[in-house]
């Protein structure tokens, strides 16, 4: 930190030299001592010191000088540096000038010329003690204010986290309620009317239980994934791996599900291998979410295209559907947690609002990128880029 400054102003050089000698006895090397022979020069000195990030602790100025008077000088210095204390020296007591200095310039002491050295020494010592005390007090209050702001910010963050927790529990309870209700209802029908039910009806109820169990498991997996991501407890194992077999497995799973809606799901790629530096399990989870969404939000009789492209530094995967597309507003909140978008699943499928949030976090964990290209009425394409080599 730069040393604080004491500025001495007088039109008599002998007085300036005398002040400097006295100050050096009092302050040693703790302060810089600057001299000026008139008010204009003193202002220039103060401005230069402030520009160089020196604090002006004290100004000792003669009152009667050619040009700018001492009271006017101290008033203008106070406008530049409000914390600066001032001592006014004069051989001709002028109550108006002293009053102006007190009123407008934070005058600490008025000393008549010729002064007694003990009186001057005491005034300077007290002024510097007052300056240091006031500075420490300001720093103390600034620290209190800063701590108060931090506490307020922490309190607001805790309130927000608590609200997110409540939203999380509310949405989880709502999303789990429906499939569990179906499971319970189907199981009760089988248990209560088993002898009266046909084999076809039992199979139908069993399928309902299976589908609802799958929905419940998906919700719980998403909730656990979010918790693992946000708590930093998700373990990943990055290595160079061909992701084509993983992509094929996910596509094959959803080909059958897409057929129920008369949707054609196609995998397109020109290479035999697509090597990326990734965690293969996370790649499976990412593509499962994206392809599942494409099937979920596509109308009956449409197409879904999954494309792989190998480039020098990345492997690019695109999942394109022919669904309703997304508005600009929907795209802005696309990867946020618990997002409910305008489009609805086309066959009453379940949606937790967590899938794309998880996708983005998993992709970024592997140093990749994910984004969306979409226009209303023209479908949606999700694009994921995985690095080919370790980018760290």
VEXDREN-2710 file (C-alpha; in Angstrom, 1 decimal):
% VEXDREN-2710
k/r/px/py/pz
1/UNK/0.0/0.0/0.0
2/UNK/1.3/3.5/-0.9
3/UNK/2.3/5.8/2.0
4/UNK/-0.1/8.5/3.0
5/UNK/0.9/12.1/2.4
6/UNK/1.2/15.3/4.4
7/UNK/1.2/18.5/2.3
8/UNK/2.7/21.7/3.6
9/UNK/1.7/25.0/1.9
10/UNK/3.3/28.4/2.6
11/UNK/4.7/31.2/0.5
12/UNK/7.7/31.5/2.8
13/UNK/10.4/28.8/2.1
14/UNK/11.9/29.1/5.6
15/UNK/8.5/28.2/7.1
16/UNK/8.2/25.2/4.7
17/UNK/11.6/24.0/5.6
18/UNK/10.9/24.4/9.3
19/UNK/7.6/22.5/8.9
20/UNK/9.3/19.6/7.1
21/UNK/12.0/19.3/9.7
22/UNK/9.4/19.2/12.5
23/UNK/7.3/16.7/10.6
24/UNK/10.2/14.4/10.0
25/UNK/10.8/14.3/13.8
26/UNK/7.1/13.4/14.4
27/UNK/6.3/10.9/11.6
28/UNK/9.7/9.5/10.6
29/UNK/9.3/7.5/7.4
30/UNK/5.6/6.6/7.8
31/UNK/4.4/9.5/5.7
32/UNK/5.5/11.3/2.5
33/UNK/6.0/15.0/3.0
34/UNK/5.2/17.3/0.1
35/UNK/5.7/21.1/-0.2
36/UNK/4.0/23.8/-2.2
37/UNK/4.5/27.6/-2.2
38/UNK/0.9/28.6/-3.2
39/UNK/-2.6/27.2/-3.5
40/UNK/-2.5/26.3/-7.2
41/UNK/0.7/24.4/-6.7
42/UNK/-0.7/22.6/-3.7
43/UNK/-3.8/21.5/-5.7
44/UNK/-1.6/20.1/-8.4
45/UNK/0.4/18.2/-5.8
46/UNK/-2.8/16.8/-4.2
47/UNK/-4.2/15.7/-7.6
48/UNK/-1.0/14.0/-8.5
49/UNK/-0.8/12.1/-5.2
50/UNK/-4.4/11.0/-5.5
51/UNK/-3.8/9.8/-9.1
52/UNK/-0.9/7.8/-7.9
53/UNK/-3.2/6.2/-5.2
54/UNK/-1.7/8.0/-2.2
55/UNK/-4.1/9.1/0.5
56/UNK/-3.7/12.7/1.7
57/UNK/-3.8/12.4/5.5
58/UNK/-3.1/16.0/6.4
59/UNK/-2.7/19.5/4.8
60/UNK/-0.9/22.2/6.8
61/UNK/-1.6/25.5/5.0
62/UNK/-0.9/29.2/5.6
63/UNK/-4.0/31.3/5.4
64/UNK/-2.8/34.5/3.8
65/UNK/-1.0/33.7/0.5
66/UNK/-0.7/35.4/-2.9
67/UNK/-3.5/34.2/-5.2
68/UNK/-5.6/31.5/-3.6
69/UNK/-6.3/32.0/0.1
70/UNK/-5.8/29.2/2.6
71/UNK/-9.5/28.7/3.4
72/UNK/-10.4/28.4/-0.3
73/UNK/-7.5/25.9/-0.9
74/UNK/-8.6/23.7/2.0
75/UNK/-12.2/23.8/0.7
76/UNK/-11.1/22.6/-2.7
77/UNK/-8.8/19.9/-1.3
78/UNK/-11.7/18.7/0.8
79/UNK/-13.8/18.3/-2.4
80/UNK/-10.9/16.1/-3.8
81/UNK/-10.3/14.1/-0.6
82/UNK/-13.1/14.4/2.0
83/UNK/-11.1/12.3/4.6
84/UNK/-8.2/14.7/4.6
85/UNK/-7.7/16.7/7.9
86/UNK/-6.5/20.3/7.7
87/UNK/-4.5/22.7/9.9
88/UNK/-4.7/26.4/9.1
89/UNK/-1.8/28.7/10.0
90/UNK/-2.1/32.5/10.1
91/UNK/-0.5/35.5/11.7
92/UNK/-3.7/37.5/11.1
93/UNK/-6.7/36.0/12.7
94/UNK/-9.7/36.3/10.4
95/UNK/-12.8/34.7/11.8
96/UNK/-14.6/34.5/8.5
97/UNK/-11.8/32.6/6.8
98/UNK/-11.4/30.3/9.8
99/UNK/-15.2/29.8/9.8
100/UNK/-15.1/28.9/6.2
101/UNK/-12.4/26.4/6.8
102/UNK/-14.3/24.8/9.6
103/UNK/-17.6/24.7/7.7
104/UNK/-16.4/23.6/4.3
105/UNK/-12.9/22.0/4.7
106/UNK/-12.9/19.7/7.7
107/UNK/-10.6/22.0/9.6
108/UNK/-9.0/20.1/12.5
109/UNK/-7.1/23.0/14.2
110/UNK/-6.4/26.7/13.8
111/UNK/-2.9/27.8/14.9
112/UNK/-1.8/31.4/15.1
113/UNK/1.7/32.5/13.9
114/UNK/4.2/32.5/15.2
115/UNK/3.4/29.1/16.7
116/UNK/4.9/27.3/19.6
117/UNK/6.6/24.2/18.5
118/UNK/5.0/22.1/21.3
119/UNK/1.6/23.4/20.2
120/UNK/2.3/22.6/16.6
121/UNK/3.7/19.2/17.4
122/UNK/0.7/18.3/19.5
123/UNK/-1.7/19.5/16.8
124/UNK/0.0/17.4/14.1
125/UNK/0.2/14.4/16.4
126/UNK/-3.5/14.6/17.3
127/UNK/-4.5/15.2/13.7
128/UNK/-2.7/12.1/12.5
129/UNK/-4.1/10.0/15.3
130/UNK/-7.5/11.2/14.5
131/UNK/-6.9/10.4/10.8
132/UNK/-5.8/6.9/11.6
133/UNK/-8.7/6.3/14.0
134/UNK/-11.2/7.5/11.5
135/UNK/-9.7/5.4/8.8
136/UNK/-9.8/2.3/10.9
137/UNK/-13.4/3.1/11.9
138/UNK/-14.4/3.4/8.3
139/UNK/-12.6/0.1/7.4
140/UNK/-14.4/-1.5/10.4
141/UNK/-17.8/-0.3/9.2
142/UNK/-17.0/-1.3/5.6
143/UNK/-16.2/-4.8/6.9
144/UNK/-19.4/-4.9/8.8
145/UNK/-21.3/-3.8/5.8
146/UNK/-19.5/-6.3/3.6
147/UNK/-20.2/-9.1/6.1
148/UNK/-23.9/-8.0/6.2
149/UNK/-24.1/-8.1/2.5
150/UNK/-22.5/-11.6/2.5
151/UNK/-24.9/-12.8/5.2
152/UNK/-27.8/-11.4/3.2
153/UNK/-26.6/-13.1/0.0
154/UNK/-26.1/-16.3/1.9
155/UNK/-29.6/-16.0/3.4
156/UNK/-31.1/-15.4/0.0
157/UNK/-29.2/-18.3/-1.4
158/UNK/-30.5/-20.6/1.4
159/UNK/-34.0/-19.4/0.8
160/UNK/-33.6/-20.2/-2.9
161/UNK/-32.1/-23.6/-2.1
162/UNK/-35.0/-24.3/0.2
163/UNK/-37.5/-23.3/-2.4
164/UNK/-35.7/-25.5/-5.0
165/UNK/-35.8/-28.4/-2.5
166/UNK/-39.6/-27.9/-2.0
167/UNK/-40.1/-27.7/-5.7
168/UNK/-38.0/-30.8/-6.1
169/UNK/-40.0/-32.8/-3.6
170/UNK/-43.3/-31.5/-5.0
171/UNK/-42.4/-32.4/-8.5
172/UNK/-41.0/-35.8/-7.5
173/UNK/-44.1/-36.6/-5.5
174/UNK/-46.3/-35.6/-8.3
175/UNK/-44.4/-37.5/-11.0
176/UNK/-44.1/-40.6/-8.8
177/UNK/-47.8/-40.6/-7.8
178/UNK/-49.3/-41.5/-11.2
179/UNK/-47.2/-44.6/-12.1
180/UNK/-47.4/-45.9/-8.5
181/UNK/-51.2/-45.4/-8.6
182/UNK/-51.3/-47.4/-11.8
183/UNK/-49.1/-50.2/-10.3
184/UNK/-51.3/-50.3/-7.2
185/UNK/-54.5/-50.3/-9.1
186/UNK/-53.4/-53.1/-11.5
187/UNK/-52.0/-55.2/-8.7
188/UNK/-55.3/-54.8/-6.7
189/UNK/-57.4/-55.9/-9.7
190/UNK/-55.2/-59.0/-10.2
191/UNK/-55.2/-59.9/-6.5
192/UNK/-59.0/-59.3/-6.1
193/UNK/-60.4/-60.7/-9.3
194/UNK/-57.8/-63.1/-10.5
195/UNK/-60.2/-66.0/-10.9
196/UNK/-62.6/-63.9/-13.0
197/UNK/-59.9/-62.3/-15.2
198/UNK/-59.0/-63.7/-18.6
199/UNK/-55.4/-64.5/-19.4
200/UNK/-55.3/-61.6/-21.9
201/UNK/-56.5/-59.2/-19.1
202/UNK/-53.9/-60.5/-16.7
203/UNK/-51.2/-59.9/-19.3
204/UNK/-52.6/-56.4/-19.9
205/UNK/-52.5/-55.5/-16.2
206/UNK/-48.9/-57.0/-16.0
207/UNK/-47.9/-54.8/-18.9
208/UNK/-49.3/-51.8/-17.2
209/UNK/-47.3/-52.6/-14.0
210/UNK/-44.2/-53.1/-16.1
211/UNK/-44.6/-49.8/-17.9
212/UNK/-45.4/-47.9/-14.8
213/UNK/-42.5/-49.5/-12.9
214/UNK/-40.2/-48.4/-15.8
215/UNK/-41.5/-44.8/-15.4
216/UNK/-41.0/-44.9/-11.7
217/UNK/-37.4/-46.2/-12.1
218/UNK/-36.7/-43.5/-14.7
219/UNK/-37.9/-40.8/-12.3
220/UNK/-35.8/-42.2/-9.4
221/UNK/-32.8/-42.5/-11.6
222/UNK/-33.1/-38.9/-12.7
223/UNK/-33.5/-37.7/-9.2
224/UNK/-30.4/-39.7/-8.0
225/UNK/-28.4/-38.4/-11.0
226/UNK/-29.3/-34.8/-10.2
227/UNK/-28.3/-35.3/-6.6
228/UNK/-25.0/-37.0/-7.7
229/UNK/-24.2/-34.2/-10.1
230/UNK/-24.9/-31.3/-7.8
231/UNK/-23.2/-32.9/-4.8
232/UNK/-20.1/-33.7/-6.9
233/UNK/-20.3/-37.4/-6.1
234/UNK/-20.7/-38.7/-9.7
235/UNK/-17.7/-40.8/-10.6
236/UNK/-16.6/-40.9/-14.2
237/UNK/-14.0/-42.8/-16.1
238/UNK/-12.8/-41.1/-19.2
239/UNK/-11.0/-43.1/-21.9
240/UNK/-10.7/-43.3/-25.6
241/UNK/-13.6/-45.5/-26.8
242/UNK/-15.6/-46.3/-30.0
243/UNK/-19.1/-45.0/-29.2
244/UNK/-20.7/-46.6/-32.3
245/UNK/-21.7/-49.8/-30.4
246/UNK/-23.3/-47.8/-27.6
247/UNK/-25.2/-45.7/-30.1
248/UNK/-26.5/-48.8/-31.9
249/UNK/-27.7/-50.4/-28.6
250/UNK/-29.7/-47.3/-27.7
251/UNK/-31.2/-46.9/-31.2
252/UNK/-32.2/-50.6/-31.2
253/UNK/-34.0/-50.2/-27.9
254/UNK/-36.0/-47.2/-29.2
255/UNK/-36.7/-48.6/-32.6
256/UNK/-39.2/-51.0/-31.0
257/UNK/-40.7/-48.3/-28.9
258/UNK/-41.0/-45.9/-31.8
259/UNK/-42.9/-48.6/-33.8
260/UNK/-45.8/-48.2/-31.3
261/UNK/-46.3/-44.7/-32.7
262/UNK/-45.5/-45.7/-36.3
263/UNK/-42.3/-43.7/-36.1
264/UNK/-39.2/-44.7/-38.1
265/UNK/-35.9/-44.4/-36.3
266/UNK/-32.8/-44.4/-38.4
267/UNK/-29.1/-44.5/-37.6
268/UNK/-26.9/-42.7/-40.1
269/UNK/-23.1/-42.8/-40.2
270/UNK/-20.4/-43.2/-42.8
271/UNK/-17.5/-44.5/-40.6
272/UNK/-17.0/-47.9/-39.1
273/UNK/-15.6/-46.5/-35.8
274/UNK/-16.2/-43.3/-33.9
275/UNK/-13.5/-42.8/-31.2
276/UNK/-14.1/-40.2/-28.5
277/UNK/-12.5/-39.5/-25.1
278/UNK/-15.6/-40.2/-22.9
279/UNK/-17.2/-42.3/-20.2
280/UNK/-19.2/-44.8/-22.2
281/UNK/-21.8/-45.2/-19.6
282/UNK/-22.5/-41.5/-19.6
283/UNK/-22.7/-41.5/-23.4
284/UNK/-25.4/-44.2/-23.2
285/UNK/-27.3/-42.1/-20.6
286/UNK/-27.1/-39.0/-22.7
287/UNK/-28.3/-40.6/-25.9
288/UNK/-31.0/-42.5/-24.1
289/UNK/-32.4/-39.2/-22.9
290/UNK/-32.2/-37.5/-26.3
291/UNK/-33.6/-40.3/-28.3
292/UNK/-36.3/-41.0/-25.7
293/UNK/-37.3/-37.3/-25.9
294/UNK/-37.4/-37.5/-29.7
295/UNK/-39.8/-40.5/-29.6
296/UNK/-41.8/-39.0/-26.8
297/UNK/-42.5/-35.7/-28.5
298/UNK/-42.8/-36.9/-32.1
299/UNK/-46.3/-37.2/-33.7
300/UNK/-47.3/-40.6/-35.1
301/UNK/-46.0/-41.5/-38.5
302/UNK/-42.9/-39.3/-38.4
303/UNK/-39.1/-39.9/-38.8
304/UNK/-36.2/-39.6/-36.3
305/UNK/-32.6/-39.5/-37.5
306/UNK/-29.6/-40.2/-35.4
307/UNK/-26.4/-39.2/-37.1
308/UNK/-22.7/-39.7/-36.3
309/UNK/-20.0/-37.6/-37.7
310/UNK/-16.2/-38.0/-37.1
311/UNK/-14.2/-34.8/-37.2
312/UNK/-10.6/-34.1/-36.4
313/UNK/-11.1/-33.0/-32.8
314/UNK/-14.7/-34.1/-32.0
315/UNK/-17.3/-36.8/-32.6
316/UNK/-20.6/-35.2/-33.3
317/UNK/-23.9/-36.8/-32.7
318/UNK/-27.2/-35.4/-33.9
319/UNK/-30.7/-36.4/-32.9
320/UNK/-33.3/-34.9/-35.3
321/UNK/-37.0/-35.3/-35.1
322/UNK/-40.0/-34.0/-37.1
323/UNK/-42.0/-32.9/-34.1
324/UNK/-43.6/-29.5/-33.4
325/UNK/-40.3/-27.6/-32.8
326/UNK/-39.5/-25.2/-30.0
327/UNK/-40.2/-21.5/-29.6
328/UNK/-37.4/-19.1/-28.7
329/UNK/-38.8/-18.9/-25.1
330/UNK/-38.7/-22.7/-24.8
331/UNK/-35.1/-22.8/-26.1
332/UNK/-34.0/-20.3/-23.5
333/UNK/-35.0/-22.6/-20.6
334/UNK/-34.3/-25.8/-22.4
335/UNK/-31.5/-27.2/-20.2
336/UNK/-32.8/-25.8/-16.9
337/UNK/-33.8/-28.0/-14.0
338/UNK/-37.5/-29.0/-13.7
339/UNK/-38.3/-27.3/-17.0
340/UNK/-41.8/-27.8/-18.4
341/UNK/-41.8/-26.9/-22.1
342/UNK/-44.8/-26.0/-24.3
343/UNK/-44.8/-29.2/-26.4
344/UNK/-46.5/-32.2/-24.7
345/UNK/-45.7/-35.9/-25.1
346/UNK/-47.8/-37.2/-28.0
347/UNK/-48.9/-40.4/-26.3
348/UNK/-49.2/-39.2/-22.7
349/UNK/-45.7/-40.4/-21.9
350/UNK/-44.2/-39.3/-18.5
351/UNK/-41.8/-36.3/-18.3
352/UNK/-39.9/-35.2/-15.2
353/UNK/-38.3/-32.0/-16.5
354/UNK/-34.9/-33.3/-15.5
355/UNK/-33.7/-35.2/-18.6
356/UNK/-32.1/-32.3/-20.6
357/UNK/-30.7/-30.7/-17.4
358/UNK/-28.9/-34.1/-16.8
359/UNK/-27.8/-34.3/-20.4
360/UNK/-26.1/-30.9/-20.3
361/UNK/-24.3/-31.6/-17.0
362/UNK/-23.1/-35.0/-18.2
363/UNK/-21.8/-33.6/-21.5
364/UNK/-20.0/-30.8/-19.8
365/UNK/-18.5/-33.3/-17.3
366/UNK/-16.8/-34.9/-20.2
367/UNK/-15.6/-31.6/-21.7
368/UNK/-18.2/-31.7/-24.5
369/UNK/-20.9/-29.4/-25.8
370/UNK/-24.6/-29.8/-26.3
371/UNK/-27.1/-27.4/-27.9
372/UNK/-30.3/-27.4/-29.9
373/UNK/-31.5/-26.1/-33.3
374/UNK/-35.2/-25.7/-33.7
375/UNK/-38.0/-23.7/-35.4
376/UNK/-41.7/-24.0/-34.6
377/UNK/-43.3/-26.4/-37.0
378/UNK/-40.0/-27.7/-38.4
379/UNK/-38.8/-30.2/-35.8
380/UNK/-35.8/-30.1/-33.4
381/UNK/-32.2/-31.3/-33.7
382/UNK/-30.1/-31.8/-30.6
383/UNK/-26.4/-31.8/-31.2
384/UNK/-23.7/-33.2/-28.9
385/UNK/-20.0/-33.0/-29.5
386/UNK/-17.6/-35.3/-27.6
387/UNK/-13.8/-34.6/-27.6
388/UNK/-11.6/-37.0/-29.4
389/UNK/-8.7/-36.5/-27.0
390/UNK/-8.3/-35.5/-23.4
391/UNK/-8.8/-31.7/-23.5
392/UNK/-7.4/-31.1/-20.0
END
